[in-house]
Amino acid sequence: MLVSMQTASTVDFAQAARSITRHVRSRGLSAPSFRCPPRLVGADRTIRRRPAGAVVSVRVRDRPVAGVLSDMIEGVIVANQLASPQSDRVRADLWALLDPSVKESRGARDAA
C-alpha cells in the first residue's frame, strides 16, 4: 500500500488493519481491533480498552491515507503502552510495512 495524498477508503482501512494485525502479532504484541468511524462525533481517533483487548476507532471519510494510517499506527503504540525506544522501532516497522518508499529510504540511510 503506497501512502499518498489521496483520500482514504474503507478498503484501504481494511487492508491496513489486516497487515498491521499480522505484523504486530508476529512481534509478540497485542493487536487492537480496528473499526471506523469513532463513536465520538468529531474525533479522528479514539481508543477503548476492553477485557478482550483495545479497540481503535479511526475516521476514514474525507481524510488522506497517511492520516488514517498514522492514527492506526499510534493506536497500536497506545494499546500496547509502548515507550521509546520500542515505540520508535514498532512505529518505523509499521510505516515500512505500509509504505514501501519508507523501507527504501531506510535501506539507503542504513547503507550510508
N, CA, C and O atoms as a Tinker XYZ file with bonds, in Angstrom:
   448  protein
     1  N      0.855000   -1.168000    0.000000    73     2
     2  CA     0.000000    0.000000    0.000000    64     1     3
     3  C      0.899000    1.227000    0.000000    63     2     4     5
     4  O      1.682000    1.427000    0.928000    81     3
     5  N      0.791000    2.028000   -1.010000    73     3     6
     6  CA     1.596000    3.237000   -1.107000    64     5     7
     7  C      0.817000    4.403000   -0.523000    63     6     8     9
     8  O     -0.318000    4.668000   -0.919000    81     7
     9  N      1.434000    5.092000    0.415000    73     7    10
    10  CA     0.806000    6.242000    1.055000    64     9    11
    11  C      0.882000    7.423000    0.103000    63    10    12    13
    12  O      1.942000    7.718000   -0.448000    81    11
    13  N     -0.229000    8.090000   -0.086000    73    11    14
    14  CA    -0.257000    9.268000   -0.941000    64    13    15
    15  C     -1.236000   10.263000   -0.353000    63    14    16    17
    16  O     -1.811000   10.030000    0.710000    81    15
    17  N     -1.418000   11.355000   -1.039000    73    15    18
    18  CA    -2.352000   12.369000   -0.573000    64    17    19
    19  C     -3.782000   12.048000   -0.991000    63    18    20    21
    20  O     -4.683000   12.856000   -0.764000    81    19
    21  N     -4.006000   10.887000   -1.595000    73    19    22
    22  CA    -5.367000   10.520000   -1.971000    64    21    23
    23  C     -6.205000   10.304000   -0.725000    63    22    24    25
    24  O     -5.682000   10.022000    0.354000    81    23
    25  N     -7.497000   10.438000   -0.887000    73    23    26
    26  CA    -8.416000   10.242000    0.223000    64    25    27
    27  C     -8.520000    8.756000    0.528000    63    26    28    29
    28  O     -8.600000    7.930000   -0.382000    81    27
    29  N     -8.520000    8.428000    1.792000    73    27    30
    30  CA    -8.586000    7.031000    2.224000    64    29    31
    31  C     -9.963000    6.446000    1.929000    63    30    32    33
    32  O    -10.963000    7.161000    1.867000    81    31
    33  N     -9.989000    5.148000    1.751000    73    31    34
    34  CA   -11.242000    4.427000    1.562000    64    33    35
    35  C    -11.341000    3.341000    2.624000    63    34    36    37
    36  O    -10.360000    3.030000    3.300000    81    35
    37  N    -12.514000    2.774000    2.764000    73    35    38
    38  CA   -12.679000    1.687000    3.727000    64    37    39
    39  C    -11.879000    0.461000    3.294000    63    38    40    41
    40  O    -11.480000   -0.345000    4.134000    81    39
    41  N    -11.644000    0.315000    1.996000    73    39    42
    42  CA   -10.808000   -0.792000    1.505000    64    41    43
    43  C     -9.366000   -0.598000    1.981000    63    42    44    45
    44  O     -8.728000   -1.544000    2.443000    81    43
    45  N     -8.855000    0.638000    1.865000    73    43    46
    46  CA    -7.509000    0.941000    2.381000    64    45    47
    47  C     -7.431000    0.618000    3.869000    63    46    48    49
    48  O     -6.471000    0.005000    4.337000    81    47
    49  N     -8.453000    1.039000    4.599000    73    47    50
    50  CA    -8.513000    0.830000    6.043000    64    49    51
    51  C     -8.487000   -0.666000    6.370000    63    50    52    53
    52  O     -7.727000   -1.097000    7.237000    81    51
    53  N     -9.302000   -1.447000    5.689000    73    51    54
    54  CA    -9.375000   -2.889000    5.957000    64    53    55
    55  C     -8.056000   -3.590000    5.627000    63    54    56    57
    56  O     -7.603000   -4.451000    6.381000    81    55
    57  N     -7.445000   -3.222000    4.502000    73    55    58
    58  CA    -6.156000   -3.821000    4.136000    64    57    59
    59  C     -5.080000   -3.476000    5.164000    63    58    60    61
    60  O     -4.293000   -4.335000    5.563000    81    59
    61  N     -5.053000   -2.231000    5.580000    73    59    62
    62  CA    -4.064000   -1.807000    6.576000    64    61    63
    63  C     -4.293000   -2.515000    7.897000    63    62    64    65
    64  O     -3.337000   -2.943000    8.544000    81    63
    65  N     -5.552000   -2.646000    8.310000    73    63    66
    66  CA    -5.868000   -3.319000    9.576000    64    65    67
    67  C     -5.365000   -4.760000    9.562000    63    66    68    69
    68  O     -4.790000   -5.225000   10.546000    81    67
    69  N     -5.577000   -5.466000    8.459000    73    67    70
    70  CA    -5.099000   -6.856000    8.369000    64    69    71
    71  C     -3.572000   -6.920000    8.423000    63    70    72    73
    72  O     -3.005000   -7.757000    9.126000    81    71
    73  N     -2.917000   -6.042000    7.684000    73    71    74
    74  CA    -1.448000   -6.036000    7.666000    64    73    75
    75  C     -0.871000   -5.688000    9.036000    63    74    76    77
    76  O      0.052000   -6.343000    9.521000    81    75
    77  N     -1.427000   -4.655000    9.645000    73    75    78
    78  CA    -0.946000   -4.244000   10.968000    64    77    79
    79  C     -1.152000   -5.353000   11.980000    63    78    80    81
    80  O     -0.252000   -5.649000   12.766000    81    79
    81  N     -2.318000   -5.967000   11.971000    73    79    82
    82  CA    -2.628000   -7.034000   12.930000    64    81    83
    83  C     -1.652000   -8.193000   12.798000    63    82    84    85
    84  O     -1.120000   -8.674000   13.798000    81    83
    85  N     -1.412000   -8.644000   11.568000    73    83    86
    86  CA    -0.457000   -9.755000   11.351000    64    85    87
    87  C      0.932000   -9.378000   11.851000    63    86    88    89
    88  O      1.578000  -10.155000   12.554000    81    87
    89  N      1.383000   -8.192000   11.487000    73    87    90
    90  CA     2.741000   -7.766000   11.862000    64    89    91
    91  C      2.895000   -7.625000   13.373000    63    90    92    93
    92  O      3.877000   -8.093000   13.949000    81    91
    93  N      1.931000   -6.985000   14.005000    73    91    94
    94  CA     2.009000   -6.748000   15.450000    64    93    95
    95  C      1.999000   -8.074000   16.205000    63    94    96    97
    96  O      2.781000   -8.262000   17.137000    81    95
    97  N      1.128000   -8.984000   15.815000    73    95    98
    98  CA     1.083000  -10.299000   16.477000    64    97    99
    99  C      2.377000  -11.068000   16.276000    63    98   100   101
   100  O      2.832000  -11.762000   17.185000    81    99
   101  N      2.978000  -10.954000   15.088000    73    99   102
   102  CA     4.240000  -11.666000   14.837000    64   101   103
   103  C      5.373000  -11.133000   15.710000    63   102   104   105
   104  O      6.372000  -11.821000   15.921000    81   103
   105  N      5.221000   -9.922000   16.214000    73   103   106
   106  CA     6.210000   -9.310000   17.110000    64   105   107
   107  C      5.892000   -9.559000   18.582000    63   106   108   109
   108  O      6.579000   -9.044000   19.464000    81   107
   109  N      4.852000  -10.348000   18.845000    73   107   110
   110  CA     4.502000  -10.684000   20.224000    64   109   111
   111  C      3.742000   -9.591000   20.960000    63   110   112   113
   112  O      3.627000   -9.627000   22.185000    81   111
   113  N      3.220000   -8.613000   20.212000    73   111   114
   114  CA     2.450000   -7.536000   20.820000    64   113   115
   115  C      0.957000   -7.822000   20.681000    63   114   116   117
   116  O      0.538000   -8.683000   19.906000    81   115
   117  N      0.180000   -7.087000   21.442000    73   115   118
   118  CA    -1.265000   -7.206000   21.378000    64   117   119
   119  C     -1.777000   -6.394000   20.190000    63   118   120   121
   120  O     -1.474000   -5.208000   20.066000    81   119
   121  N     -2.543000   -7.030000   19.328000    73   119   122
   122  CA    -3.115000   -6.335000   18.173000    64   121   123
   123  C     -4.499000   -5.823000   18.547000    63   122   124   125
   124  O     -5.384000   -6.613000   18.875000    81   123
   125  N     -4.693000   -4.517000   18.501000    73   123   126
   126  CA    -6.022000   -3.996000   18.809000    64   125   127
   127  C     -6.994000   -4.325000   17.682000    63   126   128   129
   128  O     -6.581000   -4.634000   16.564000    81   127
   129  N     -8.267000   -4.258000   17.982000    73   127   130
   130  CA    -9.283000   -4.340000   16.939000    64   129   131
   131  C     -9.402000   -2.955000   16.331000    63   130   132   133
   132  O     -9.250000   -1.952000   17.028000    81   131
   133  N     -9.673000   -2.895000   15.043000    73   131   134
   134  CA    -9.847000   -1.620000   14.366000    64   133   135
   135  C    -11.278000   -1.514000   13.860000    63   134   136   137
   136  O    -11.857000   -2.485000   13.373000    81   135
   137  N    -11.833000   -0.317000   13.984000    73   135   138
   138  CA   -13.168000   -0.060000   13.447000    64   137   139
   139  C    -13.233000    1.378000   12.975000    63   138   140   141
   140  O    -12.383000    2.202000   13.314000    81   139
   141  N    -14.245000    1.661000   12.198000    73   139   142
   142  CA   -14.495000    3.030000   11.763000    64   141   143
   143  C    -16.003000    3.228000   11.637000    63   142   144   145
   144  O    -16.729000    2.297000   11.287000    81   143
   145  N    -16.453000    4.391000   11.911000    73   143   146
   146  CA   -15.800000    5.573000   12.472000    64   145   147
   147  C    -15.844000    5.522000   13.998000    63   146   148   149
   148  O    -16.487000    4.641000   14.569000    81   147
   149  N    -15.168000    6.459000   14.661000    73   147   150
   150  CA   -15.270000    6.533000   16.128000    64   149   151
   151  C    -16.691000    6.905000   16.541000    63   150   152   153
   152  O    -17.402000    7.589000   15.805000    81   151
   153  N    -17.088000    6.460000   17.698000    73   151   154
   154  CA   -18.410000    6.821000   18.218000    64   153   155
   155  C    -18.478000    8.281000   18.636000    63   154   156   157
   156  O    -19.544000    8.894000   18.592000    81   155
   157  N    -17.355000    8.832000   19.037000    73   155   158
   158  CA   -17.293000   10.215000   19.485000    64   157   159
   159  C    -17.306000   11.139000   18.264000    63   158   160   161
   160  O    -16.351000   11.164000   17.488000    81   159
   161  N    -18.372000   11.881000   18.102000    73   159   162
   162  CA   -18.532000   12.770000   16.955000    64   161   163
   163  C    -17.412000   13.809000   16.938000    63   162   164   165
   164  O    -17.120000   14.438000   17.955000    81   163
   165  N    -16.793000   13.978000   15.776000    73   163   166
   166  CA   -15.738000   14.965000   15.613000    64   165   167
   167  C    -14.334000   14.450000   15.886000    63   166   168   169
   168  O    -13.357000   15.148000   15.613000    81   167
   169  N    -14.219000   13.245000   16.418000    73   167   170
   170  CA   -12.897000   12.687000   16.727000    64   169   171
   171  C    -12.331000   11.958000   15.509000    63   170   172   173
   172  O    -13.063000   11.275000   14.793000    81   171
   173  N    -11.025000   12.107000   15.279000    73   171   174
   174  CA   -10.365000   11.355000   14.211000    64   173   175
   175  C     -9.959000    9.967000   14.682000    63   174   176   177
   176  O     -9.949000    9.019000   13.896000    81   175
   177  N     -9.622000    9.844000   15.972000    73   175   178
   178  CA    -9.219000    8.542000   16.520000    64   177   179
   179  C     -9.623000    8.466000   17.974000    63   178   180   181
   180  O     -9.471000    9.431000   18.723000    81   179
   181  N    -10.141000    7.307000   18.373000    73   179   182
   182  CA   -10.404000    7.038000   19.784000    64   181   183
   183  C     -9.893000    5.640000   20.090000    63   182   184   185
   184  O     -9.686000    4.822000   19.193000    81   183
   185  N     -9.696000    5.388000   21.372000    73   183   186
   186  CA    -9.294000    4.048000   21.805000    64   185   187
   187  C    -10.099000    3.692000   23.039000    63   186   188   189
   188  O    -10.240000    4.490000   23.965000    81   187
   189  N    -10.620000    2.485000   23.032000    73   187   190
   190  CA   -11.349000    1.969000   24.190000    64   189   191
   191  C    -10.654000    0.692000   24.629000    63   190   192   193
   192  O    -10.266000   -0.141000   23.811000    81   191
   193  N    -10.510000    0.561000   25.920000    73   191   194
   194  CA    -9.908000   -0.656000   26.464000    64   193   195
   195  C    -11.029000   -1.568000   26.943000    63   194   196   197
   196  O    -11.939000   -1.147000   27.658000    81   195
   197  N    -10.940000   -2.797000   26.540000    73   195   198
   198  CA   -11.922000   -3.809000   26.914000    64   197   199
   199  C    -11.167000   -5.011000   27.481000    63   198   200   201
   200  O     -9.970000   -5.167000   27.242000    81   199
   201  N    -11.870000   -5.855000   28.230000    73   199   202
   202  CA   -11.184000   -7.045000   28.771000    64   201   203
   203  C    -10.525000   -7.904000   27.681000    63   202   204   205
   204  O     -9.473000   -8.503000   27.905000    81   203
   205  N    -11.151000   -7.958000   26.506000    73   203   206
   206  CA   -10.603000   -8.779000   25.420000    64   205   207
   207  C     -9.520000   -8.048000   24.630000    63   206   208   209
   208  O     -8.901000   -8.645000   23.749000    81   207
   209  N     -9.278000   -6.775000   24.925000    73   207   210
   210  CA    -8.255000   -6.002000   24.216000    64   209   211
   211  C     -8.778000   -4.637000   23.812000    63   210   212   213
   212  O     -9.953000   -4.320000   23.999000    81   211
   213  N     -7.891000   -3.845000   23.260000    73   211   214
   214  CA    -8.237000   -2.472000   22.883000    64   213   215
   215  C     -8.961000   -2.437000   21.540000    63   214   216   217
   216  O     -8.776000   -3.299000   20.681000    81   215
   217  N     -9.795000   -1.403000   21.392000    73   215   218
   218  CA   -10.475000   -1.138000   20.126000    64   217   219
   219  C    -10.061000    0.264000   19.691000    63   218   220   221
   220  O    -10.318000    1.243000   20.392000    81   219
   221  N     -9.419000    0.349000   18.532000    73   219   222
   222  CA    -9.005000    1.628000   17.971000    64   221   223
   223  C     -9.994000    1.984000   16.868000    63   222   224   225
   224  O    -10.151000    1.248000   15.894000    81   223
   225  N    -10.655000    3.124000   17.038000    73   223   226
   226  CA   -11.618000    3.595000   16.038000    64   225   227
   227  C    -11.025000    4.793000   15.318000    63   226   228   229
   228  O    -10.498000    5.709000   15.949000    81   227
   229  N    -11.114000    4.783000   13.998000    73   227   230
   230  CA   -10.490000    5.821000   13.179000    64   229   231
   231  C    -11.506000    6.349000   12.171000    63   230   232   233
   232  O    -12.238000    5.581000   11.546000    81   231
   233  N    -11.539000    7.671000   12.024000    73   231   234
   234  CA   -12.380000    8.274000   10.988000    64   233   235
   235  C    -11.636000    8.164000    9.665000    63   234   236   237
   236  O    -10.485000    8.586000    9.554000    81   235
   237  N    -12.301000    7.592000    8.661000    73   235   238
   238  CA   -11.712000    7.390000    7.342000    64   237   239
   239  C    -12.227000    8.439000    6.348000    63   238   240   241
   240  O    -11.469000    8.938000    5.516000    81   239
   241  N    -13.482000    8.757000    6.439000    73   239   242
   242  CA   -14.122000    9.641000    5.458000    64   241   243
   243  C    -13.433000   11.004000    5.370000    63   242   244   245
   244  O    -13.167000   11.659000    6.378000    81   243
   245  N    -13.151000   11.409000    4.113000    73   243   246
   246  CA   -12.575000   12.721000    3.816000    64   245   247
   247  C    -11.230000   12.967000    4.489000    63   246   248   249
   248  O    -10.917000   14.096000    4.869000    81   247
   249  N    -10.434000   11.905000    4.636000    73   247   250
   250  CA    -9.099000   12.052000    5.226000    64   249   251
   251  C     -8.064000   11.437000    4.296000    63   250   252   253
   252  O     -8.359000   10.470000    3.594000    81   251
   253  N     -6.851000   11.991000    4.284000    73   251   254
   254  CA    -5.788000   11.384000    3.472000    64   253   255
   255  C     -5.380000   10.025000    4.055000    63   254   256   257
   256  O     -5.482000    9.788000    5.258000    81   255
   257  N     -4.927000    9.161000    3.182000    73   255   258
   258  CA    -4.493000    7.828000    3.599000    64   257   259
   259  C     -3.447000    7.922000    4.704000    63   258   260   261
   260  O     -3.509000    7.172000    5.679000    81   259
   261  N     -2.494000    8.829000    4.565000    73   259   262
   262  CA    -1.415000    8.953000    5.562000    64   261   263
   263  C     -1.970000    9.285000    6.945000    63   262   264   265
   264  O     -1.454000    8.786000    7.945000    81   263
   265  N     -3.001000   10.108000    7.023000    73   263   266
   266  CA    -3.600000   10.451000    8.311000    64   265   267
   267  C     -4.270000    9.258000    8.957000    63   266   268   269
   268  O     -4.154000    9.050000   10.165000    81   267
   269  N     -4.972000    8.472000    8.154000    73   267   270
   270  CA    -5.647000    7.272000    8.669000    64   269   271
   271  C     -4.614000    6.258000    9.151000    63   270   272   273
   272  O     -4.749000    5.702000   10.241000    81   271
   273  N     -3.582000    6.017000    8.342000    73   271   274
   274  CA    -2.543000    5.054000    8.731000    64   273   275
   275  C     -1.812000    5.510000    9.988000    63   274   276   277
   276  O     -1.509000    4.700000   10.864000    81   275
   277  N     -1.532000    6.792000   10.075000    73   275   278
   278  CA    -0.866000    7.321000   11.260000    64   277   279
   279  C     -1.689000    7.070000   12.515000    63   278   280   281
   280  O     -1.145000    6.679000   13.548000    81   279
   281  N     -2.992000    7.292000   12.433000    73   279   282
   282  CA    -3.853000    7.053000   13.585000    64   281   283
   283  C     -3.903000    5.572000   13.945000    63   282   284   285
   284  O     -3.961000    5.228000   15.125000    81   283
   285  N     -3.881000    4.701000   12.958000    73   283   286
   286  CA    -3.890000    3.262000   13.230000    64   285   287
   287  C     -2.585000    2.841000   13.916000    63   286   288   289
   288  O     -2.603000    2.081000   14.883000    81   287
   289  N     -1.468000    3.336000   13.413000    73   287   290
   290  CA    -0.163000    3.005000   13.998000    64   289   291
   291  C     -0.077000    3.526000   15.428000    63   290   292   293
   292  O      0.356000    2.803000   16.326000    81   291
   293  N     -0.480000    4.760000   15.643000    73   291   294
   294  CA    -0.437000    5.313000   17.001000    64   293   295
   295  C     -1.384000    4.553000   17.926000    63   294   296   297
   296  O     -1.117000    4.435000   19.122000    81   295
   297  N     -2.480000    4.042000   17.388000    73   295   298
   298  CA    -3.379000    3.219000   18.187000    64   297   299
   299  C     -2.684000    1.969000   18.709000    63   298   300   301
   300  O     -2.907000    1.563000   19.850000    81   299
   301  N     -1.841000    1.356000   17.877000    73   299   302
   302  CA    -1.065000    0.183000   18.303000    64   301   303
   303  C     -0.111000    0.568000   19.431000    63   302   304   305
   304  O      0.014000   -0.152000   20.421000    81   303
   305  N      0.556000    1.704000   19.273000    73   303   306
   306  CA     1.514000    2.158000   20.281000    64   305   307
   307  C      0.807000    2.379000   21.618000    63   306   308   309
   308  O      1.284000    1.927000   22.660000    81   307
   309  N     -0.329000    3.074000   21.585000    73   307   310
   310  CA    -1.085000    3.368000   22.807000    64   309   311
   311  C     -1.674000    2.094000   23.410000    63   310   312   313
   312  O     -1.608000    1.898000   24.623000    81   311
   313  N     -2.244000    1.233000   22.581000    73   311   314
   314  CA    -2.863000   -0.002000   23.080000    64   313   315
   315  C     -1.855000   -0.890000   23.800000    63   314   316   317
   316  O     -2.198000   -1.574000   24.765000    81   315
   317  N     -0.608000   -0.876000   23.327000    73   315   318
   318  CA     0.439000   -1.700000   23.937000    64   317   319
   319  C      1.246000   -0.943000   24.979000    63   318   320   321
   320  O      2.167000   -1.502000   25.575000    81   319
   321  N      0.914000    0.311000   25.205000    73   319   322
   322  CA     1.590000    1.164000   26.184000    64   321   323
   323  C      3.108000    1.133000   25.981000    63   322   324   325
   324  O      3.876000    0.947000   26.925000    81   323
   325  N      3.516000    1.320000   24.727000    73   323   326
   326  CA     4.935000    1.269000   24.389000    64   325   327
   327  C      5.601000    2.621000   24.644000    63   326   328   329
   328  O      5.006000    3.678000   24.438000    81   327
   329  N      6.826000    2.553000   25.088000    73   327   330
   330  CA     7.639000    3.753000   25.301000    64   329   331
   331  C      8.881000    3.652000   24.418000    63   330   332   333
   332  O      9.224000    2.573000   23.934000    81   331
   333  N      9.534000    4.762000   24.219000    73   331   334
   334  CA    10.753000    4.796000   23.424000    64   333   335
   335  C     11.837000    3.978000   24.130000    63   334   336   337
   336  O     11.905000    4.034000   25.357000    81   335
   337  N     12.648000    3.259000   23.463000    73   335   338
   338  CA    12.874000    3.154000   22.038000    64   337   339
   339  C     11.991000    2.110000   21.347000    63   338   340   341
   340  O     11.944000    2.077000   20.117000    81   339
   341  N     11.290000    1.256000   22.104000    73   339   342
   342  CA    10.468000    0.226000   21.478000    64   341   343
   343  C      9.363000    0.837000   20.619000    63   342   344   345
   344  O      9.088000    0.339000   19.527000    81   343
   345  N      8.732000    1.895000   21.090000    73   343   346
   346  CA     7.666000    2.525000   20.308000    64   345   347
   347  C      8.214000    3.060000   18.985000    63   346   348   349
   348  O      7.539000    2.990000   17.958000    81   347
   349  N      9.426000    3.590000   19.009000    73   347   350
   350  CA    10.039000    4.114000   17.790000    64   349   351
   351  C     10.278000    2.995000   16.775000    63   350   352   353
   352  O     10.031000    3.169000   15.582000    81   351
   353  N     10.763000    1.841000   17.259000    73   351   354
   354  CA    11.017000    0.703000   16.366000    64   353   355
   355  C      9.721000    0.173000   15.777000    63   354   356   357
   356  O      9.643000   -0.085000   14.576000    81   355
   357  N      8.703000    0.007000   16.615000    73   355   358
   358  CA     7.415000   -0.517000   16.128000    64   357   359
   359  C      6.810000    0.454000   15.122000    63   358   360   361
   360  O      6.319000    0.038000   14.072000    81   359
   361  N      6.844000    1.735000   15.436000    73   359   362
   362  CA     6.298000    2.756000   14.530000    64   361   363
   363  C      7.015000    2.702000   13.174000    63   362   364   365
   364  O      6.367000    2.690000   12.127000    81   363
   365  N      8.338000    2.672000   13.197000    73   363   366
   366  CA     9.120000    2.628000   11.948000    64   365   367
   367  C      8.842000    1.346000   11.169000    63   366   368   369
   368  O      8.711000    1.382000    9.945000    81   367
   369  N      8.751000    0.216000   11.864000    73   367   370
   370  CA     8.456000   -1.054000   11.196000    64   369   371
   371  C      7.085000   -1.028000   10.525000    63   370   372   373
   372  O      6.926000   -1.514000    9.406000    81   371
   373  N      6.099000   -0.460000   11.214000    73   371   374
   374  CA     4.749000   -0.410000   10.640000    64   373   375
   375  C      4.690000    0.523000    9.439000    63   374   376   377
   376  O      4.025000    0.217000    8.450000    81   375
   377  N      5.381000    1.661000    9.517000    73   375   378
   378  CA     5.407000    2.550000    8.353000    64   377   379
   379  C      6.083000    1.853000    7.176000    63   378   380   381
   380  O      5.608000    1.959000    6.045000    81   379
   381  N      7.173000    1.148000    7.421000    73   379   382
   382  CA     7.864000    0.434000    6.345000    64   381   383
   383  C      6.974000   -0.652000    5.751000    63   382   384   385
   384  O      7.010000   -0.900000    4.546000    81   383
   385  N      6.182000   -1.292000    6.590000    73   383   386
   386  CA     5.250000   -2.314000    6.117000    64   385   387
   387  C      4.183000   -1.707000    5.209000    63   386   388   389
   388  O      3.851000   -2.279000    4.171000    81   387
   389  N      3.655000   -0.569000    5.591000    73   387   390
   390  CA     2.529000    0.032000    4.889000    64   389   391
   391  C      2.925000    0.922000    3.723000    63   390   392   393
   392  O      2.111000    1.154000    2.829000    81   391
   393  N      4.151000    1.427000    3.709000    73   391   394
   394  CA     4.603000    2.332000    2.656000    64   393   395
   395  C      5.987000    1.896000    2.190000    63   394   396   397
   396  O      6.981000    2.182000    2.858000    81   395
   397  N      6.066000    1.208000    1.053000    73   395   398
   398  CA     7.361000    0.697000    0.576000    64   397   399
   399  C      8.425000    1.769000    0.414000    63   398   400   401
   400  O      9.613000    1.465000    0.526000    81   399
   401  N      8.040000    3.016000    0.153000    73   399   402
   402  CA     9.046000    4.070000   -0.008000    64   401   403
   403  C      9.791000    4.331000    1.295000    63   402   404   405
   404  O     10.941000    4.769000    1.268000    81   403
   405  N      9.152000    4.069000    2.435000    73   403   406
   406  CA     9.821000    4.218000    3.728000    64   405   407
   407  C     10.914000    3.169000    3.857000    63   406   408   409
   408  O     12.017000    3.470000    4.313000    81   407
   409  N     10.616000    1.951000    3.461000    73   407   410
   410  CA    11.586000    0.861000    3.527000    64   409   411
   411  C     12.798000    1.176000    2.647000    63   410   412   413
   412  O     13.940000    0.943000    3.043000    81   411
   413  N     12.537000    1.713000    1.439000    73   411   414
   414  CA    13.620000    2.062000    0.534000    64   413   415
   415  C     14.497000    3.157000    1.106000    63   414   416   417
   416  O     15.722000    3.073000    1.015000    81   415
   417  N     13.894000    4.189000    1.698000    73   415   418
   418  CA    14.682000    5.285000    2.254000    64   417   419
   419  C     15.447000    4.836000    3.496000    63   418   420   421
   420  O     16.564000    5.297000    3.729000    81   419
   421  N     14.863000    3.940000    4.298000    73   419   422
   422  CA    15.575000    3.425000    5.463000    64   421   423
   423  C     16.781000    2.617000    5.031000    63   422   424   425
   424  O     17.846000    2.719000    5.640000    81   423
   425  N     16.626000    1.800000    3.970000    73   423   426
   426  CA    17.733000    0.986000    3.468000    64   425   427
   427  C     18.871000    1.850000    2.959000    63   426   428   429
   428  O     20.040000    1.548000    3.197000    81   427
   429  N     18.531000    2.928000    2.255000    73   427   430
   430  CA    19.561000    3.843000    1.745000    64   429   431
   431  C     20.263000    4.543000    2.914000    63   430   432   433
   432  O     21.482000    4.716000    2.895000    81   431
   433  N     19.494000    4.945000    3.928000    73   431   434
   434  CA    20.084000    5.629000    5.096000    64   433   435
   435  C     20.985000    4.670000    5.859000    63   434   436   437
   436  O     22.082000    5.044000    6.273000    81   435
   437  N     20.523000    3.425000    6.050000    73   435   438
   438  CA    21.314000    2.457000    6.803000    64   437   439
   439  C     22.602000    2.077000    6.074000    63   438   440   441
   440  O     23.598000    1.748000    6.719000    81   439
   441  N     22.597000    2.117000    4.735000    73   439   442
   442  CA    23.773000    1.764000    3.957000    64   441   443
   443  C     24.820000    2.868000    3.991000    63   442   444   445
   444  O     26.003000    2.617000    3.764000    81   443
   445  N     24.384000    4.087000    4.275000    73   443   446
   446  CA    25.315000    5.231000    4.266000    64   445   447
   447  C     26.244000    5.238000    5.452000    63   446   448
   448  O     27.078000    6.135000    5.577000    81   447
